[in-house]
Amino acid sequence: MGTRSFVNSVPATAHLPGLEGQALKLALPGTHALLLHQVMSVLLHVVRGVRFEAQIGVSSVALEALFREFDAWVNACEYDSQGVIVIRDAHGDPISKFEKEFEPIEIRALRNSLEVALLDLGQNEFFTITGFSLGEGKQLLDVLNAALLAPLHLDEPTDSVAH
């Protein structure tokens, strides 16, 4: 694993401008939740040299707390006879989404975790370790980026104060 630092990484004590204390509800499809679970597991338990505060934006303890929430969700799913996860609850109903209110710093940590894994593992290792393609990872990265940008209302045109 390389030791890249990211410009948009934020120390755990910092706030995202305009989003202080604003929880954002995020409903992730089951496959996205599983991918984030895999990525956090790899960063926390397999890869050495991750600089959590510089690269991820939170401490390893904070990322571990996020991981435990995803891990509980994954553990509630069933597995088929081949050991493949079946995204269903104990009653056999599909668990279609992982829903939670996240602080913006948590979404940023999930986003940065995914970015670190995508960039450092590359296509073959990323697929081998997570079971997902880089394209699927990029799609989730777009979802997380949009979740961070939406509350800033960047899609609404405003007059520029520069003119």
C-alpha positions as a printed Julia matrix, in Angstrom:
163×3 Matrix{Float64}:
   0.0     0.0     0.0
   1.35    3.38   -0.94
   1.31    6.31    1.38
  -0.58    8.88   -0.65
  -2.13   11.86    1.06
  -5.22   13.43   -0.38
  -5.92   17.1    -0.71
  -9.5    16.68    0.43
  -8.59   14.69    3.53
  -9.7    16.4     6.7
  -8.34   15.79   10.2
 -10.86   14.21   12.58
 -11.26   17.45   14.52
 -12.0    19.6    11.47
 -15.44   20.46   10.15
 -16.67   20.55    6.6
 -17.54   24.15    5.72
 -21.26   24.78    5.72
 -22.1    21.34    7.09
 -21.17   21.61   10.77
 -23.43   19.39   12.87
 -25.67   18.55    9.91
 -26.45   14.83    9.74
 -27.11   13.47    6.27
 -29.34   10.47    5.69
 -27.71    8.03    3.33
 -29.49    4.98    1.93
 -26.94    2.7     0.29
 -27.93   -0.3    -1.82
 -26.82   -3.57   -0.22
 -23.98   -4.04   -2.68
 -22.58   -0.58   -1.87
 -22.76   -1.29    1.86
 -20.95   -4.59    1.3
 -18.25   -2.88   -0.76
 -17.66   -0.26    1.96
 -17.52   -3.05    4.55
 -14.87   -4.84    2.5
 -12.82   -1.66    1.95
 -12.84   -0.65    5.63
 -11.97   -4.2     6.69
  -8.97   -4.23    4.38
  -7.74   -0.82    5.52
  -8.19   -1.64    9.21
  -7.08   -5.26    9.35
  -4.9    -6.11    6.36
  -3.02   -3.14    4.92
  -0.12   -1.7     6.86
   0.96    1.92    6.71
  -2.39    3.65    6.38
  -2.14    7.15    7.81
  -5.74    7.35    8.94
  -5.99   11.02    9.87
  -4.04   12.21    6.82
  -5.48    9.82    4.22
  -8.93    8.92    5.54
  -9.75   12.04    7.57
 -10.54   10.24   10.85
  -8.6     8.18   13.35
  -8.41    4.41   13.09
 -10.68    4.24   16.16
 -13.35    6.36   14.42
 -13.11    4.27   11.25
 -13.36    1.09   13.35
 -16.61    2.43   14.85
 -18.02    3.0    11.36
 -16.83   -0.45   10.32
 -18.65   -2.08   13.26
 -21.96   -0.61   12.05
 -21.43   -2.02    8.56
 -20.18   -5.29   10.05
 -23.37   -5.68   12.11
 -25.39   -5.16    8.92
 -23.31   -7.74    7.02
 -23.61  -10.23    9.9
 -27.41   -9.88    9.76
 -27.31  -11.12    6.17
 -27.48  -14.8     5.31
 -25.03  -16.91    3.34
 -25.9   -19.56    0.78
 -24.53  -23.11    0.8
 -21.46  -21.89   -1.13
 -20.67  -19.29    1.55
 -21.76  -16.39   -0.66
 -23.56  -13.56    1.1
 -27.27  -13.32    0.45
 -28.45   -9.85    1.24
 -31.58  -10.86    3.19
 -32.69  -10.42    6.77
 -33.55  -13.19    9.25
 -37.14  -13.34    7.93
 -35.98  -13.95    4.36
 -36.91  -10.47    3.17
 -34.36   -8.7     0.99
 -32.21   -6.15    2.79
 -32.19   -3.73   -0.06
 -30.58   -0.8     1.7
 -28.25    0.16    4.5
 -29.77    3.36    5.88
 -28.17    5.61    8.45
 -27.73    9.25    9.28
 -24.07   10.11    8.9
 -22.15   13.16    9.9
 -20.47   14.72    6.84
 -17.05   13.8     8.28
 -18.15   10.14    8.34
 -19.25   10.25    4.7
 -15.94   11.88    3.85
 -14.12    9.08    5.72
 -16.07    6.42    3.78
 -15.33    8.25    0.54
 -11.63    8.63    1.31
 -11.36    4.97    2.39
 -12.77    3.91   -0.94
 -10.48    6.28   -2.85
  -7.39    5.01   -1.02
  -8.35    1.41   -1.82
  -9.15    2.17   -5.48
  -5.91    4.04   -6.09
  -3.55    1.86   -4.11
  -4.87   -1.6    -4.92
  -5.42   -1.21   -8.63
  -7.83   -3.25  -10.75
  -6.62   -6.8   -10.09
  -5.98   -6.48   -6.35
  -9.14   -4.44   -5.8
 -11.28   -7.13   -7.42
  -9.45   -9.98   -5.69
  -9.71   -8.42   -2.24
 -13.19   -6.86   -2.38
 -14.98   -8.92   -5.04
 -15.98   -5.7    -6.82
 -14.64   -4.08   -9.99
 -13.02   -0.65  -10.15
 -16.09    0.51  -12.09
 -18.36   -0.47   -9.21
 -16.0     1.31   -6.83
 -16.06    4.44   -8.99
 -19.86    4.34   -9.09
 -19.97    4.27   -5.28
 -17.37    7.04   -5.1
 -19.71    9.18   -7.24
 -22.6     8.43   -4.85
 -20.55    9.48   -1.83
 -19.29   12.63   -3.57
 -22.87   13.58   -4.48
 -24.0    13.0    -0.89
 -21.39   15.48    0.3
 -22.17   18.08   -2.35
 -25.97   17.97   -2.27
 -26.42   19.86    1.05
 -24.22   22.66   -0.3
 -26.83   23.26   -3.04
 -24.1    23.51   -5.68
 -26.59   22.58   -8.38
 -28.57   25.78   -7.81
 -27.31   28.73   -9.88
 -26.52   31.85   -7.92
 -25.22   35.26   -8.91
 -21.5    35.6    -8.57
 -20.22   38.22   -6.18
 -17.09   38.5    -8.32
 -18.89   40.38  -11.12
